[in-house]
Amino acid sequence: MGLTREEGVVDENFRVHGYDNFYILDGSIMPCNLGVNPSLTITALSEYAMDQIPAKAGPIVKTLSQRLDEIMA
């Protein structure tokens, strides 16, 4: 992850430098080994990244966290 393609493959919103609408949202975006199972960190980073993508015009699209809130209620 970096501000430019020379510093990293993706930017702070996980977009691949030089490609529109191309995101990487897996363990490869983490800059170091956490030393523990990273699945929750990957999930949290992915949820954050998805919240940064503007919703399309048309039918209302709910985020994963909104859908989970409905399920858990």
Short mmCIF file of the C-alpha atoms (twelve columns), coordinates in Angstrom:
data_MODEL
# 
_entry.id   MODEL 
# 
loop_
_atom_site.group_PDB 
_atom_site.id 
_atom_site.type_symbol 
_atom_site.label_atom_id 
_atom_site.label_alt_id 
_atom_site.label_comp_id 
_atom_site.label_asym_id 
_atom_site.label_seq_id 
_atom_site.Cartn_x 
_atom_site.Cartn_y 
_atom_site.Cartn_z 
_atom_site.pdbx_PDB_model_num 
ATOM 1  C CA . MET A 1  0.000   0.000   0.000   1 
ATOM 2  C CA . GLY A 2  1.432   3.389   -0.944  1 
ATOM 3  C CA . LEU A 3  0.648   6.857   -2.234  1 
ATOM 4  C CA . THR A 4  2.201   6.117   -5.662  1 
ATOM 5  C CA . ARG A 5  2.761   2.991   -7.744  1 
ATOM 6  C CA . GLU A 6  6.444   3.231   -6.875  1 
ATOM 7  C CA . GLU A 7  5.568   2.914   -3.180  1 
ATOM 8  C CA . GLY A 8  2.860   0.243   -3.424  1 
ATOM 9  C CA . VAL A 9  0.422   -1.580  -5.656  1 
ATOM 10 C CA . VAL A 10 -2.719  -0.114  -4.047  1 
ATOM 11 C CA . ASP A 11 -3.614  3.278   -2.561  1 
ATOM 12 C CA . GLU A 12 -5.161  3.942   0.868   1 
ATOM 13 C CA . ASN A 13 -8.589  2.906   -0.478  1 
ATOM 14 C CA . PHE A 14 -7.190  -0.373  -1.904  1 
ATOM 15 C CA . ARG A 15 -7.514  0.773   -5.543  1 
ATOM 16 C CA . VAL A 16 -4.769  -0.509  -7.836  1 
ATOM 17 C CA . HIS A 17 -2.687  2.440   -9.067  1 
ATOM 18 C CA . GLY A 18 -3.410  3.186   -12.730 1 
ATOM 19 C CA . TYR A 19 -6.611  1.108   -13.005 1 
ATOM 20 C CA . ASP A 20 -10.121 2.456   -12.467 1 
ATOM 21 C CA . ASN A 21 -12.455 0.310   -10.374 1 
ATOM 22 C CA . PHE A 22 -9.826  -2.365  -9.668  1 
ATOM 23 C CA . TYR A 23 -9.462  -3.152  -5.980  1 
ATOM 24 C CA . ILE A 24 -7.437  -5.711  -4.044  1 
ATOM 25 C CA . LEU A 25 -9.109  -6.777  -0.815  1 
ATOM 26 C CA . ASP A 26 -7.233  -9.768  0.530   1 
ATOM 27 C CA . GLY A 27 -4.264  -10.578 2.738   1 
ATOM 28 C CA . SER A 28 -1.771  -9.407  0.130   1 
ATOM 29 C CA . ILE A 29 -2.485  -5.757  1.004   1 
ATOM 30 C CA . MET A 30 -1.105  -6.137  4.516   1 
ATOM 31 C CA . PRO A 31 2.439   -4.790  4.758   1 
ATOM 32 C CA . CYS A 32 3.681   -7.246  7.372   1 
ATOM 33 C CA . ASN A 33 2.970   -10.585 9.012   1 
ATOM 34 C CA . LEU A 34 0.624   -10.011 11.943  1 
ATOM 35 C CA . GLY A 35 1.790   -13.169 13.675  1 
ATOM 36 C CA . VAL A 36 -1.808  -14.284 14.190  1 
ATOM 37 C CA . ASN A 37 -4.667  -15.399 11.990  1 
ATOM 38 C CA . PRO A 38 -5.384  -12.257 9.908   1 
ATOM 39 C CA . SER A 39 -8.921  -13.174 8.812   1 
ATOM 40 C CA . LEU A 40 -10.679 -10.574 10.999  1 
ATOM 41 C CA . THR A 41 -8.224  -7.862  9.952   1 
ATOM 42 C CA . ILE A 42 -8.769  -8.718  6.284   1 
ATOM 43 C CA . THR A 43 -12.539 -8.631  6.819   1 
ATOM 44 C CA . ALA A 44 -12.365 -5.245  8.572   1 
ATOM 45 C CA . LEU A 45 -10.129 -3.747  5.865   1 
ATOM 46 C CA . SER A 46 -12.443 -5.088  3.156   1 
ATOM 47 C CA . GLU A 47 -15.502 -3.624  4.864   1 
ATOM 48 C CA . TYR A 48 -13.722 -0.274  5.178   1 
ATOM 49 C CA . ALA A 49 -12.751 -0.372  1.488   1 
ATOM 50 C CA . MET A 50 -16.296 -1.192  0.388   1 
ATOM 51 C CA . ASP A 51 -17.617 1.777   2.359   1 
ATOM 52 C CA . GLN A 52 -15.289 4.046   0.323   1 
ATOM 53 C CA . ILE A 53 -16.852 3.006   -3.010  1 
ATOM 54 C CA . PRO A 54 -19.756 5.297   -3.965  1 
ATOM 55 C CA . ALA A 55 -23.116 3.610   -4.420  1 
ATOM 56 C CA . LYS A 56 -24.458 3.292   -7.958  1 
ATOM 57 C CA . ALA A 57 -27.524 5.219   -8.996  1 
ATOM 58 C CA . GLY A 58 -30.630 3.068   -9.039  1 
ATOM 59 C CA . PRO A 59 -31.909 0.608   -6.462  1 
ATOM 60 C CA . ILE A 60 -30.600 1.135   -2.958  1 
ATOM 61 C CA . VAL A 61 -27.616 -1.103  -2.312  1 
ATOM 62 C CA . LYS A 62 -26.986 -1.925  1.326   1 
ATOM 63 C CA . THR A 63 -23.491 -2.384  2.713   1 
ATOM 64 C CA . LEU A 64 -22.512 -5.637  4.353   1 
ATOM 65 C CA . SER A 65 -22.590 -3.975  7.771   1 
ATOM 66 C CA . GLN A 66 -26.152 -2.711  7.134   1 
ATOM 67 C CA . ARG A 67 -27.284 -6.190  6.109   1 
ATOM 68 C CA . LEU A 68 -25.593 -7.749  9.159   1 
ATOM 69 C CA . ASP A 69 -27.313 -5.186  11.409  1 
ATOM 70 C CA . GLU A 70 -30.680 -6.244  9.970   1 
ATOM 71 C CA . ILE A 71 -29.901 -9.930  10.447  1 
ATOM 72 C CA . MET A 72 -28.713 -9.447  14.029  1 
ATOM 73 C CA . ALA A 73 -31.688 -7.250  15.016  1 
# 
